[in-house]
Structures are given as C-alpha cells and as structure tokens.
Amino acid sequence: MQRFVRASGWLGGCLAVLAFSGALAAEGPAGYRSAEFGMSYQEVMSALGNDDAVVNLSVEETEDGDRIIDGELQADEAPETDLRYVFPAGGDELALVVTFHPDVAEREQVIAQLEANHGDPWEEEMAEWWFEQLQEGMPEPPQSLMVWGGSGDETAQRGRFVRLWTFDDYLSVEYLDTQRFE
C-alpha cells in the first residue's frame, strides 16, 4: 500500500487532465476484472466480495470527496498487486481502477497481458503527447507511458483507456473511463 501514498498525490492532477482527453478516445476496456465502469459503490463492493483473489479491502474518502476502495490482488497471473478503485466526487459510478505492480521486472509480462486483452498499444507519437501532458503534475517522474484504446464508434466506449506507467521501482496500470469524470 506504500505505492498508494506516492501515487495518490498525482491522482487529483490526473483527474483534471482527463477532461480534455475524451476527444482522443476510442474503444477501450469495460472495467477491471469483475468491476465494470459505471457500477455503483455498492455494486463494486459486492463484486469484489465475490472475487476470491481480491483481499484486504479498505475504503476511504479523499479531501476532494473521491471515494476510494483499496485492496490487493492475490492471483497467479499478478502476484503482489495492489488495487485502487476510484469513484469521483459528486458521483457514485466507478471511473478508474489502478493496479500497482511492485516489480519493474514484470513490465514485459504486464505488457504481454495488456496486449492479449486490448490489442496493440497506441502509436508511440500519441502516447508521447499524452505523456508530456500528464507527467508534469506527478510527484515522481515516470520513465514511460503506453496507452491502449481501440477503434470503435460506440459512444459508451469513447473515453475508455488503459495506461501503463513505468516508474523507477514499480508499474502502474490505469483502467479509466474519462466520461465518468465529467
């Protein structure tokens, strides 16, 4: 959970930047594991309660009014992974799930899993543009960013992305629906 302390400092800054990113959006993820974007807090808690691989749940509210569920994933495919489910202030819909991987050496394995689930990542130029926009507000500088989002036309899928941030000593994967932050 130590990674949450460091990463939560930039969470607020990232939420503000998400407003402009809807224009770049395409088809993306529906959520993470059993929790789908748009589910209420109670629905997510129920889904997580039925997921044997998710343990050590705790709930808090930020100073900005965001409701956060923290937990840990104990599964063979993702050892020692911390989880964070975010419900933005003023709403009761899941908008963001962050997974924290404590070992940067897992990067290629994480990329392979993301590609298996979401296809090829964005072209490097597009990811680099987003990287330049977001890295400034982070308390610790990331090394790189990879972004996934498909090519669908459905309005419900626009604004949904997967972002893999690589830091010096951990990886962060964000599953987000930018439309839920409006």
C-alpha positions as CSV (number, residue, x, y, z in Angstrom):
1,M,0.0,0.0,0.0
2,Q,3.0,2.3,0.2
3,R,2.7,2.9,-3.5
4,F,-0.8,4.4,-3.0
5,V,0.7,7.1,-0.8
6,R,3.1,8.2,-3.5
7,A,0.7,7.7,-6.4
8,S,-2.3,9.3,-4.8
9,G,-0.6,12.6,-4.8
10,W,-0.8,12.8,-8.6
11,L,-4.3,11.2,-8.8
12,G,-6.0,14.6,-8.4
13,G,-3.8,16.2,-11.0
14,C,-4.5,13.4,-13.5
15,L,-8.3,13.7,-13.0
16,A,-8.2,17.3,-14.1
17,V,-6.3,16.5,-17.3
18,L,-8.8,13.8,-18.2
19,A,-11.4,16.3,-19.2
20,F,-9.6,17.1,-22.5
21,S,-8.8,13.5,-23.3
22,G,-12.2,12.5,-24.5
23,A,-11.5,13.9,-27.9
24,L,-8.7,11.3,-28.4
25,A,-10.8,8.4,-27.2
26,A,-11.8,5.2,-29.0
27,E,-13.0,1.8,-27.9
28,G,-11.5,0.7,-24.6
29,P,-11.9,-1.5,-21.6
30,A,-15.2,-2.1,-19.8
31,G,-13.5,-2.1,-16.4
32,Y,-11.2,-4.4,-14.5
33,R,-11.9,-8.0,-13.5
34,S,-15.5,-8.2,-12.1
35,A,-15.9,-4.4,-11.6
36,E,-17.3,-2.5,-14.6
37,F,-17.2,1.2,-15.3
38,G,-20.4,2.9,-14.2
39,M,-21.1,0.4,-11.4
40,S,-22.1,2.0,-8.1
41,Y,-20.0,1.7,-5.0
42,Q,-22.3,-1.0,-3.6
43,E,-22.2,-3.0,-6.8
44,V,-18.4,-2.9,-6.9
45,M,-18.1,-3.9,-3.2
46,S,-20.5,-6.8,-3.9
47,A,-18.4,-7.9,-7.0
48,L,-15.2,-7.6,-5.0
49,G,-16.7,-9.6,-2.1
50,N,-17.3,-12.4,-4.6
51,D,-13.8,-12.3,-6.1
52,D,-11.7,-14.6,-4.0
53,A,-8.5,-13.2,-5.5
54,V,-9.2,-9.7,-4.1
55,V,-8.4,-9.3,-0.4
56,N,-7.7,-6.8,2.3
57,L,-10.3,-4.2,1.2
58,S,-10.4,-0.8,2.8
59,V,-12.4,2.3,2.0
60,E,-11.6,6.0,2.4
61,E,-12.7,9.3,1.1
62,T,-10.2,11.9,-0.1
63,E,-10.3,15.6,0.8
64,D,-11.7,16.3,-2.7
65,G,-14.6,13.9,-2.0
66,D,-13.5,11.0,-4.1
67,R,-14.4,7.6,-2.7
68,I,-11.6,5.0,-2.9
69,I,-11.5,1.3,-2.4
70,D,-8.1,-0.2,-1.8
71,G,-7.3,-3.9,-2.0
72,E,-4.8,-6.5,-3.0
73,L,-4.9,-9.0,-5.8
74,Q,-3.6,-12.4,-4.9
75,A,-3.6,-14.3,-8.1
76,D,-1.0,-16.4,-10.0
77,E,-1.1,-14.0,-13.0
78,A,-0.5,-10.9,-10.9
79,P,1.5,-11.6,-7.7
80,E,1.6,-8.9,-5.1
81,T,-0.6,-6.4,-6.9
82,D,-2.2,-3.5,-5.1
83,L,-5.6,-2.3,-6.4
84,R,-7.4,1.0,-6.2
85,Y,-11.0,1.6,-7.3
86,V,-12.0,5.3,-7.7
87,F,-15.4,6.9,-7.6
88,P,-15.0,10.6,-8.4
89,A,-16.5,13.2,-6.1
90,G,-20.1,14.0,-6.7
91,G,-20.9,10.7,-8.3
92,D,-21.4,7.0,-7.4
93,E,-20.0,5.5,-10.6
94,L,-16.7,3.6,-10.9
95,A,-14.4,5.6,-13.2
96,L,-10.9,4.4,-12.6
97,V,-9.1,1.3,-11.4
98,V,-5.4,1.4,-10.8
99,T,-3.2,-1.7,-10.3
100,F,0.3,-1.2,-8.8
101,H,3.0,-3.8,-9.6
102,P,5.9,-3.6,-7.2
103,D,8.5,-5.2,-9.5
104,V,9.5,-3.3,-12.7
105,A,11.0,-6.6,-13.9
106,E,7.3,-7.7,-14.5
107,R,6.9,-5.0,-17.2
108,E,7.2,-7.3,-20.3
109,Q,4.8,-9.8,-18.6
110,V,2.3,-6.9,-17.9
111,I,2.6,-5.6,-21.5
112,A,2.0,-9.1,-22.9
113,Q,-1.1,-9.4,-20.8
114,L,-2.4,-6.0,-21.8
115,E,-1.8,-6.7,-25.5
116,A,-3.6,-10.1,-25.2
117,N,-6.6,-8.3,-23.6
118,H,-6.6,-5.0,-25.5
119,G,-4.6,-5.5,-28.7
120,D,-1.8,-3.3,-29.9
121,P,-1.0,-0.1,-27.9
122,W,-1.3,3.4,-29.4
123,E,1.4,4.6,-31.8
124,E,4.4,6.0,-29.9
125,E,3.7,9.6,-31.0
126,M,0.2,9.6,-29.5
127,A,1.4,8.1,-26.2
128,E,4.3,10.5,-26.1
129,W,1.9,13.5,-26.5
130,W,-0.2,12.3,-23.5
131,F,3.0,11.5,-21.5
132,E,4.1,15.1,-22.0
133,Q,0.7,16.5,-20.8
134,L,0.5,14.3,-17.7
135,Q,4.0,13.8,-16.3
136,E,4.4,17.4,-15.1
137,G,1.9,17.1,-12.2
138,M,3.4,13.8,-10.9
139,P,5.3,13.8,-7.6
140,E,7.9,11.4,-9.1
141,P,8.8,11.4,-12.8
142,P,7.7,8.3,-14.8
143,Q,10.1,6.6,-17.2
144,S,7.5,5.8,-19.8
145,L,3.8,5.6,-20.8
146,M,2.0,3.1,-23.0
147,V,-1.7,3.6,-23.9
148,W,-4.3,1.2,-25.2
149,G,-7.7,2.2,-26.7
150,G,-9.3,0.5,-29.7
151,S,-11.0,1.9,-32.7
152,G,-14.8,1.6,-32.0
153,D,-17.5,4.0,-32.8
154,E,-19.9,3.4,-29.8
155,T,-20.4,6.5,-27.6
156,A,-20.3,4.3,-24.5
157,Q,-16.7,3.2,-25.4
158,R,-15.3,6.6,-26.2
159,G,-13.0,7.9,-23.4
160,R,-12.0,4.5,-22.1
161,F,-8.3,3.7,-21.9
162,V,-5.7,1.6,-20.3
163,R,-2.4,3.4,-19.4
164,L,0.8,1.6,-18.3
165,W,3.1,3.9,-16.4
166,T,6.7,2.7,-15.7
167,F,8.4,4.3,-12.7
168,D,11.9,3.5,-11.2
169,D,10.6,1.0,-8.7
170,Y,7.0,0.0,-9.8
171,L,4.5,-0.2,-12.6
172,S,1.1,1.4,-12.5
173,V,-1.7,0.3,-14.9
174,E,-4.8,2.6,-15.1
175,Y,-8.1,1.4,-16.4
176,L,-10.1,4.5,-16.9
177,D,-13.4,5.9,-18.3
178,T,-12.9,9.7,-18.8
179,Q,-16.6,10.2,-19.3
180,R,-17.3,9.3,-15.7
181,F,-15.2,12.4,-14.5
182,E,-17.4,14.9,-16.2
